[in-house]
Amino acid sequence: MGTRDPRVDAYIARSAEFAHPILTHLRGVVHDACPTVEETIKWGMPFFMHHGILCMMAAFKAHCTFGFWKGALIVGNAGQTADAAMGQFGRITAVSDLPSRAQLARYVRQAMKLNEEGAPVVRKPPSVRKKTPAVPAELAAVLRKNGKARAGFDALSPSHRREYIEWITEAKREETRARRVAQAVEWMADGKSRNWKYERK
């Protein structure tokens, strides 16, 4: 028997009105497909657990996100990439933006199987990864205090993390640097990349 966490009810209740049906739908699909799933809150967002992290969802000011912890092994080319937003399904503004209920349930069952079998999270080998520069001390300090921004930063692709870091470190004046850190943290908390304004909607 699965468990429902009252903190997830509270999270849904305080999210923007457009997000209520999306989050409720996602929660229902996960519970139907995985009756033993357990809910929790990590980094300020709802997570679903089954032999480890199964998937997670989040609501921001104008969109929601949903993703599988081992998404690269599950969605593949059928879904969007983490470059579009956190998770594998881009910026979700309505239930209709998601795959069908049946398809989502298939993804959940696949994620369950991977966790039960102990499949590792797929990461690019070092040879094909461009090294991300060190996080500036002032940004690191703020991220330690802001769990939502930290989760948004961690969910970004390496190239998008690099864009934020370079944007901040390139600032020559202290005031400019501080202003950029504040702006970056606000965007990260909303699940946005550095150049989100120019991305295709």
Long-range contacts (C-beta under 8 A, 24 or more apart in sequence): 1-35, 1-36, 2-31, 2-34, 2-35, 2-36, 2-37, 2-38, 2-39, 3-37, 3-38, 3-39, 4-31, 4-39, 5-38, 5-39, 5-40, 5-41, 5-46, 7-40, 7-41, 7-46, 8-39, 8-41, 8-46, 11-41, 11-45, 11-46, 11-59, 12-46, 12-59, 15-59, 15-64, 16-59, 16-61, 16-62, 18-93, 18-94, 19-59, 19-64, 21-94, 21-95, 22-59, 22-64, 22-92, 22-93, 22-94, 22-95, 22-98, 23-57, 23-59, 23-64, 25-95, 25-98, 25-101, 26-57, 26-64, 26-66, 26-98, 26-104, 27-57, 29-101, 29-104, 29-105, 29-108, 30-54, 30-55, 30-108, 32-105, 33-104, 33-105, 33-106, 33-108, 33-109, 33-112, 34-108, 34-109, 34-112, 42-151, 43-147, 43-148, 43-150, 43-151, 43-154, 44-147, 44-148, 44-151, 45-148, 45-151, 50-111, 50-112, 50-115, 50-116, 51-112, 51-115, 51-116, 51-118, 52-115, 53-115, 54-108, 54-111, 54-112, 54-115, 55-108, 55-111, 56-87, 57-87, 58-86, 58-87, 58-151, 58-191, 60-189, 60-190, 60-191, 61-190, 62-91, 62-93, 63-91, 63-92, 63-93, 63-191, 64-91, 64-92, 64-93, 65-89, 65-90, 65-91, 65-92, 65-191, 66-92, 66-98, 67-155, 68-107, 68-111, 69-111, 69-121, 70-111, 70-114, 70-115, 70-119, 70-121, 70-122, 72-121, 72-122, 73-110, 73-114, 73-119, 73-122, 74-107, 74-110, 74-111, 74-114, 75-107, 81-157, 82-155, 82-156, 82-157, 83-157, 83-159, 83-160, 83-193, 84-199, 85-191, 85-192, 86-151, 86-152, 86-155, 86-156, 86-191, 87-155, 91-191, 91-201, 129-158, 130-158, 130-159, 130-162, 132-158, 132-161, 132-162, 132-165, 133-162, 133-165, 133-166, 133-169, 134-165, 135-165, 136-165, 136-168, 136-169, 136-177, 136-181, 138-168, 138-177, 138-178, 138-181, 139-164, 139-165, 139-168, 139-181, 139-184, 139-185, 142-181, 142-185, 143-185, 143-188, 146-185, 146-189, 148-188, 148-189, 149-185, 149-186, 149-188, 149-189, 150-188, 152-187, 152-188, 152-189, 152-190, 152-191, 152-192, 153-188, 155-191, 156-188, 156-193, 160-193, 160-194, 163-193, 163-194, 163-195, 164-188, 164-194, 167-194
